[in-house]
Amino acid sequence: MLKKQFLILFLILPFLQVLAQENWPEGVDKIHIDSIIVKNNWRTKEKIILSELRISPGTEIDKVSLYDGITRIWNIGNFSNVEYKIDTLPNQQILLKIKAKDAFTIIPNFSFSGNKEDFRLNAGVIDNNFLGKNLRIGLNASYGSNATDFSADITVPRQLLYKNMALHGLILYGHSQQYRYNEGEIASGIGYEKRQLSLGITNPWGKDFEYNFSPNLGLTYFQHRTDSTLIDPDILTHPDYKVDYFSVSVSESIGYIKRKRHQNDGYMISGSINWGIGLNKESTTYISLGLSASYHKLFNKTIQLSSHFSTGYTTSDIPSLLFYRGNSSVKGIVNGEISGKAYYTAYGGLHLTYFNYDWFAMEQSFFVNWGNGTDQYTDLYTTKPLATIGSGIKVMVPMIPWLGIRFYLTKTMDHDNWFSIDL
């Protein structure tokens, strides 16, 4: 009997937690808020939180506007927990208490991801909340089976700019080795040095919970210079080249995904077009198109369904500008097994969160993952894709968002990469 009671308590505990966070008075449509206090934000400035809440003292609010504000605070991404409470003071004034518990967002970035044939090791430091103003800065070095990169980036968030505008800048230097496969064997390869300087501008007229046309703009200068010493001499490679490009990209999204810790709810469809303008004779002008979609349904604190789809096409024939997809896109495969001027990848999974507390959370996923790459887009869906089934365990510490591990067990058709790790 005691075991049965314990099991029932274990199953309903996550739902009791969420009920304790919501105390909107029953039968009341609107409330006049006289004052607001913010607690537990030991790092994030109160101004940043209130700019996302979008409720001021002296205003009348309904339940939807309050929930939307709480969702926007969650989506800042720097909190392990966000709650609200409505209190009536002795003088009958209404006090809105916002509890936004800061997580540890200064991240000593040391991570590993991959399987026994395709891996990537990262080391660096990232601050997702520099000076408590949600500024994001990072320095990173990475080494892997297909690339070695050194990069620095900064993001200025919308809370510090005009309306919804955000800015992102990146400087990158490194080299890559990319391979194309035919029936599981390397068919050709290309090694090259790369330099990149980019600026991204999120349009300020975007809205959170409704659609309006508000595209994002990306400006990038990059250079690729081939280096044959990066590739085994027995592998067929492309003649040497040096390309210089200035590229302009425009992207637009429809939908909104609500995030609470590691869980998601909602949908987003994104499309992009990129125009690469050649700056020397070897750099032929090209156009790349991309489309992605994701859908998440969070039924309760435990059960989530997720799906993703991504596809792209480029007019470029330059090997370093083709699409190369690997373990991060389809679990269990090797980078380059999906490659070409066109590609698609897809994912469908059931995610179960067994524990979800400030200092410990655990999620298990069961998924199907597949994709294909060709040089003709019309061949993508008429040739056999690479497919994987598997299950993953993710253990994390929400108060320290960078501290966690994912371990995947996979079964891939005609492949022996049975595991994948993200640390």
Phi and psi in degrees as a GROMACS rama.xvg file:
@    title "Ramachandran Plot"
@    xaxis  label "Phi"
@    yaxis  label "Psi"
@TYPE xy
-64.1441  -40.064  LEU-2
-63.2605  -39.2164  LYS-3
-64.5283  -42.8862  LYS-4
-63.8454  -40.4022  GLN-5
-63.5233  -40.9537  PHE-6
-63.6362  -43.242  LEU-7
-62.2063  -43.9142  ILE-8
-61.9097  -41.5129  LEU-9
-62.0657  -39.0885  PHE-10
-74.0278  -33.1713  LEU-11
-95.7768  -7.66069  ILE-12
-56.7262  -45.286  LEU-13
-59.0958  -34.5779  PRO-14
-74.6054  -33.7405  PHE-15
-63.7763  -35.775  LEU-16
-63.1657  -45.9465  GLN-17
-69.5143  -33.7384  VAL-18
-65.1689  -33.5276  LEU-19
-69.6025  -19.0833  ALA-20
-86.0324  -12.8554  GLN-21
-118.297  121.348  GLU-22
-135.489  39.3147  ASN-23
-63.1961  128.969  TRP-24
-60.0208  135.465  PRO-25
-68.2423  141.315  GLU-26
77.3214  6.73039  GLY-27
-110.705  126.637  VAL-28
-86.7919  -41.171  ASP-29
-136.573  150.529  LYS-30
-131.653  137.232  ILE-31
-89.1149  116.953  HIS-32
-91.2  121.86  ILE-33
-92.9348  -32.8704  ASP-34
-153.239  157.967  SER-35
-134.889  135.202  ILE-36
-126.655  148.024  ILE-37
-117.591  131.697  VAL-38
-125.371  160.171  LYS-39
69.0434  4.68348  ASN-40
-86.9871  73.2518  ASN-41
-71.0734  -11.6719  TRP-42
-125.875  -46.9798  ARG-43
-70.0338  132.835  THR-44
-64.6781  141.898  LYS-45
-58.5711  -35.0849  GLU-46
-59.6065  -37.3292  LYS-47
-65.5593  -43.1856  ILE-48
-67.1233  -45.228  ILE-49
-67.1639  -29.0663  LEU-50
-67.5773  -28.1827  SER-51
-86.258  -30.8584  GLU-52
-64.746  -40.8496  LEU-53
59.0547  36.5959  ARG-54
-128.831  131.943  ILE-55
-116.011  149.665  SER-56
-56.6734  139.145  PRO-57
94.2568  1.844  GLY-58
-107.123  157.834  THR-59
-101.521  131.474  GLU-60
-126.522  158.284  ILE-61
-112.292  177.819  ASP-62
-65.1479  -37.0669  LYS-63
-64.9926  -45.4578  VAL-64
-64.6777  -33.9398  SER-65
-69.3078  -45.7522  LEU-66
-63.269  -37.6863  TYR-67
-62.9762  -40.5344  ASP-68
-64.2717  -42.0006  GLY-69
-63.5932  -39.1645  ILE-70
-63.1882  -42.2366  THR-71
-63.2146  -37.0365  ARG-72
-65.5177  -44.5352  ILE-73
-55.0436  -42.2791  TRP-74
-74.4096  -7.94449  ASN-75
-57.9062  -36.2147  ILE-76
90.9937  5.90189  GLY-77
-109.711  10.1933  ASN-78
-119.325  141.673  PHE-79
-84.6598  -20.1609  SER-80
-158.136  141.17  ASN-81
-133.838  124.574  VAL-82
-137.165  165.605  GLU-83
-136.774  159.293  TYR-84
-148.825  137.212  LYS-85
-108.149  120.632  ILE-86
-118.168  147.243  ASP-87
-103.485  119.704  THR-88
-78.5175  164.592  LEU-89
-55.2372  -30.0207  PRO-90
-87.0679  13.1903  ASN-91
72.0646  7.79974  GLN-92
-77.9788  154.089  GLN-93
-100.699  126.546  ILE-94
-111.283  128.198  LEU-95
-102.872  118.016  LEU-96
-101.518  125.776  LYS-97
-110.448  122.391  ILE-98
-107.392  107.731  LYS-99
-119.902  98.3351  ALA-100
-83.1858  110.511  LYS-101
-62.9955  135.279  ASP-102
-90.6155  172.461  ALA-103
-83.7953  106.24  PHE-104
-108.514  3.10586  THR-105
-84.8989  110.3  ILE-106
-110.108  113.642  ILE-107
-74.9805  99.41  PRO-108
-79.5269  96.2204  ASN-109
-127.293  109.857  PHE-110
-142.957  157.204  SER-111
-136.073  137.635  PHE-112
-144.05  148.566  SER-113
136.342  -169.875  GLY-114
-129.063  -165.617  ASN-115
-72.0071  -14.4484  LYS-116
-113.193  -15.3967  GLU-117
-142.737  110.659  ASP-118
-139.379  165.866  PHE-119
-149.608  129.933  ARG-120
-117.097  126.161  LEU-121
-116.113  144.282  ASN-122
-145.924  137.377  ALA-123
166.999  -158.945  GLY-124
-141.584  139.314  VAL-125
-133.886  135.182  ILE-126
-118.739  109.46  ASP-127
-83.3789  0.753293  ASN-128
-149.364  53.6715  ASN-129
-60.427  129.239  PHE-130
60.9245  16.0155  LEU-131
72.5724  13.0261  GLY-132
-109.902  16.3692  LYS-133
65.1146  14.0004  ASN-134
-66.4967  139.617  LEU-135
-119.989  118.948  ARG-136
-127.893  149.999  ILE-137
-155.502  145.7  GLY-138
-124.378  131.558  LEU-139
-147.42  143.052  ASN-140
-126.508  138.261  ALA-141
-136.794  146.53  SER-142
-135.557  133.607  TYR-143
-155.476  -177.375  GLY-144
-68.6352  -16.3494  SER-145
-127.517  -4.16401  ASN-146
-164.236  150.598  ALA-147
-129.113  121.029  THR-148
-131.147  150.73  ASP-149
-129.62  128.493  PHE-150
-145.35  156.98  SER-151
-137.123  137.075  ALA-152
-145.098  158.393  ASP-153
-144.869  140.91  ILE-154
-126.005  125.968  THR-155
-100.131  116.247  VAL-156
-79.0434  168.302  PRO-157
-65.7045  -24.8178  ARG-158
-64.5794  -18.6859  GLN-159
-107.069  -0.33598  LEU-160
-124.102  -163.006  LEU-161
-84.8976  121.381  TYR-162
49.6003  -119.966  LYS-163
-95.0695  7.79755  ASN-164
-66.7274  140.129  MET-165
-138.848  150.049  ALA-166
-121.486  141.461  LEU-167
-135.748  129.826  HIS-168
-123.257  146.161  GLY-169
-144.66  136.433  LEU-170
-121.544  131.121  ILE-171
-140.647  141.136  LEU-172
-140.22  140.666  TYR-173
173.938  -163.881  GLY-174
-144.644  155.914  HIS-175
-134.794  152.43  SER-176
-125.265  114.739  GLN-177
-116.279  138.108  GLN-178
-124.641  146.968  TYR-179
-110.798  142.997  ARG-180
-115.632  151.25  TYR-181
-135.251  112.156  ASN-182
53.7659  45.0817  GLU-183
84.0531  -3.44225  GLY-184
-114.748  145.582  GLU-185
-65.178  125.555  ILE-186
-100.552  -33.1989  ALA-187
-163.003  165.316  SER-188
-149.842  161.947  GLY-189
-144.456  130.145  ILE-190
-115.427  138.175  GLY-191
-157.009  150.131  TYR-192
-85.8778  149.325  GLU-193
-138.634  142.329  LYS-194
-130.623  140.175  ARG-195
-149.957  139.436  GLN-196
-135.179  122.105  LEU-197
-138.489  154.654  SER-198
-136.69  127.673  LEU-199
-114.732  137.933  GLY-200
-125.022  115.816  ILE-201
-85.0308  127.329  THR-202
-63.742  135.289  ASN-203
-73.0255  -11.9731  PRO-204
-93.6552  8.86391  TRP-205
-68.4416  151.298  GLY-206
-121.277  154.577  LYS-207
-79.5903  -44.6101  ASP-208
-117.191  10.3426  PHE-209
-149.612  154.777  GLU-210
-89.8221  136.422  TYR-211
-144.737  150.612  ASN-212
-65.4991  115.406  PHE-213
-153.556  73.7424  SER-214
-70.6296  155.9  PRO-215
-99.5052  151.946  ASN-216
-120.538  135.611  LEU-217
-126.924  134.553  GLY-218
-123.65  127.675  LEU-219
-141.494  136.866  THR-220
-111.344  132.645  TYR-221
-146.806  156.745  PHE-222
-135.956  134.323  GLN-223
-120.975  126.759  HIS-224
-126.104  120.866  ARG-225
-65.5193  147.705  THR-226
-140.456  101.005  ASP-227
-67.4441  -18.2755  SER-228
-69.9874  -14.269  THR-229
-81.2611  -11.2963  LEU-230
-118.458  139.01  ILE-231
-56.3213  131.603  ASP-232
-62.1394  -17.8025  PRO-233
-80.5385  -7.48862  ASP-234
-95.8984  132.867  ILE-235
-60.9337  129.719  LEU-236
-133.435  167.367  THR-237
-83.6249  150.135  HIS-238
-55.8246  150.91  PRO-239
-60.2729  145.477  ASP-240
-155.165  163.418  TYR-241
-134.97  118.367  LYS-242
-116.318  141.986  VAL-243
-126.506  130.215  ASP-244
-135.894  148.103  TYR-245
-115.319  120.688  PHE-246
-115.725  145.258  SER-247
-122.659  125.123  VAL-248
-123.131  145.296  SER-249
-128.617  131.561  VAL-250
-134.944  154.417  SER-251
-145.329  145.604  GLU-252
-128.712  147.523  SER-253
-122.861  132.919  ILE-254
108.547  176.471  GLY-255
-151.602  133.081  TYR-256
-111.307  123.34  ILE-257
-89.4548  132.811  LYS-258
-119.933  131.601  ARG-259
-131.904  106.748  LYS-260
55.2911  -122.838  ARG-261
-89.8584  -3.65016  HIS-262
-95.8896  148.449  GLN-263
-128.977  152.552  ASN-264
-149.529  125.005  ASP-265
129.416  -169.483  GLY-266
-140.095  160.028  TYR-267
-153.244  133.203  MET-268
-120.429  126.689  ILE-269
-127.969  140.57  SER-270
-131.214  150.196  GLY-271
-145.831  152.675  SER-272
-135.133  133.835  ILE-273
-126.582  129.695  ASN-274
-112.181  113.01  TRP-275
-94.6756  115.785  GLY-276
-99.8828  115.224  ILE-277
-70.907  138.525  GLY-278
-108.829  0.0194779  LEU-279
-144.539  176.95  ASN-280
-66.0899  -29.1634  LYS-281
-79.5332  -12.8895  GLU-282
-98.1117  89.448  SER-283
-76.6922  138.148  THR-284
-60.4189  141.302  THR-285
-143.664  165.96  TYR-286
-130.793  134.727  ILE-287
-120.177  140.453  SER-288
-119.891  143.506  LEU-289
-140.064  147.315  GLY-290
-144.63  132.994  LEU-291
-141.375  153.346  SER-292
-147.269  141.985  ALA-293
-140.684  146.189  SER-294
-139.782  130.485  TYR-295
-130.077  133.566  HIS-296
-123.118  109.982  LYS-297
-96.2146  103.584  LEU-298
-74.2898  -37.7926  PHE-299
-160.612  -166.112  ASN-300
-69.75  -8.00685  LYS-301
-111.422  -43.293  THR-302
-106.489  128.468  ILE-303
-138.845  134.235  GLN-304
-104.319  137.32  LEU-305
-135.67  146.088  SER-306
-147.7  147.519  SER-307
-139.348  149.079  HIS-308
-145.562  136.285  PHE-309
-143.345  139.362  SER-310
-149.159  156.772  THR-311
-158.869  161.009  GLY-312
-148.634  139.717  TYR-313
-128.26  146.476  THR-314
-86.1797  -5.77577  THR-315
-76.5737  142.034  SER-316
-103.302  0.170848  ASP-317
-71.1427  123.613  ILE-318
-54.9056  -38.5554  PRO-319
-74.3753  -7.62887  SER-320
-105.287  2.42885  LEU-321
-75.1741  170.419  LEU-322
-87.6657  133.695  PHE-323
-128.973  123.043  TYR-324
-125.455  144.067  ARG-325
-142.017  -138.593  GLY-326
-61.5224  -31.302  ASN-327
-72.0573  -17.8878  SER-328
-101.332  -41.4689  SER-329
-132.61  111.127  VAL-330
-58.2316  133.539  LYS-331
98.1513  -12.9721  GLY-332
-97.6165  173.372  ILE-333
-106.044  145.104  VAL-334
-55.9221  127.274  ASN-335
101.998  -15.1921  GLY-336
-65.7329  -28.4529  GLU-337
-108.213  112.384  ILE-338
-156.462  161.502  SER-339
138.962  -171.513  GLY-340
-75.4169  -17.0671  LYS-341
-136.427  149.362  ALA-342
-155.786  163.429  TYR-343
-150.021  151.129  TYR-344
-137.724  150.871  THR-345
-144.225  155  ALA-346
-148.519  139.657  TYR-347
-140.029  130.888  GLY-348
-152.634  153.77  GLY-349
-105.158  125.853  LEU-350
-116.052  127.396  HIS-351
-118.896  119.041  LEU-352
-97.1647  111.198  THR-353
-85.4743  -35.004  TYR-354
-135.154  143.88  PHE-355
-153.093  76.2412  ASN-356
-118.435  170.866  TYR-357
-57.5978  -37.7697  ASP-358
-109.25  0.251276  TRP-359
-160.032  131.739  PHE-360
-144.189  148.011  ALA-361
-142.671  132.986  MET-362
-131.049  141.458  GLU-363
-118.892  139.872  GLN-364
-124.46  148.21  SER-365
-124.774  124.647  PHE-366
-142.642  161.52  PHE-367
-123.289  134.03  VAL-368
-138.271  128.917  ASN-369
-152.336  165.616  TRP-370
-178.919  174.315  GLY-371
-156.621  157.524  ASN-372
-144.094  136.144  GLY-373
-147.521  175.369  THR-374
-93.3005  -15.4693  ASP-375
-115.353  124.221  GLN-376
-61.5614  -32.766  TYR-377
-67.8317  -17.1575  THR-378
-84.2107  -12.0069  ASP-379
-57.3724  -42.272  LEU-380
-102.89  5.39167  TYR-381
-111.859  -4.21581  THR-382
-111.602  159.903  THR-383
-66.9322  126.758  LYS-384
-83.6657  165.039  PRO-385
-86.2492  131.043  LEU-386
-132.269  148.907  ALA-387
-139.31  140.788  THR-388
-118.733  150.989  ILE-389
-176.658  -176.707  GLY-390
-142.06  144.46  SER-391
-131.282  148.684  GLY-392
-117.151  127.76  ILE-393
-119.228  122.011  LYS-394
-117.067  130.194  VAL-395
-147.385  166.665  MET-396
-119.622  99.623  VAL-397
-55.7863  -32.4611  PRO-398
-68.7349  -20.4359  MET-399
-126.755  82.9492  ILE-400
-57.1941  -25.8623  PRO-401
-84.4854  -4.8104  TRP-402
-98.9831  103.915  LEU-403
-175.151  169.813  GLY-404
-145.479  139.217  ILE-405
-116.956  135.575  ARG-406
-129.382  123.489  PHE-407
-113.148  135.918  TYR-408
-104.266  123.604  LEU-409
-129.28  153.845  THR-410
-128.34  111.473  LYS-411
-110.129  138.059  THR-412
-57.8916  128.612  MET-413
56.8506  37.3412  ASP-414
-148.658  150.579  HIS-415
-115.042  15.1316  ASP-416
-80.5749  89.8405  ASN-417
-90.2416  -5.04237  TRP-418
-138.388  159.709  PHE-419
-149.784  140.573  SER-420
-127.442  135.43  ILE-421
-121.044  115.113  ASP-422
